[in-house]
Structure formats: structure tokens, C-alpha cells
């Protein structure tokens, strides 16, 4: 049986913020010290980021929104 994954609101918000900045997953992931696969799984709601990673992701995406 295949696992059904519902997008996590945190992951969805991260994806929306990333798309608004015009960034690719691998770019943001690299800046935050994780793989593109990890960021993809976070955005899809498959895994939940640790608080430290979440802070780095928001900081990276917020700096782009301000710039």
C-alpha cells in the first residue's frame, strides 16, 4: 500500500516563499547546508525540519524577499 502524504503547512509555506523569490530547491538547500532531496521532502510534508534548519530556511528566504 502506498503512503499518502498531505503537505505540511510549514513545508507548503516554505515552498510558496521559495517560489515567490524565484529560487530553485537546490539553491536554497545548498545555502542552508542540506540536500535538494531533503528540502523537497520538507516542502512535500514527508519530513519535518528541525528547528535549527527551519530558522536557516526562513532566514535565507526572508533575505531574498527583502533584497
Secondary structure, 3 states (H helix, E strand, C coil): CCCCCCCCHHHHHHHHHHHHCCCCHHHHHHHHCCCHHHHHHHHCCCCCCCHHHHHHHHHHHHHHHHC
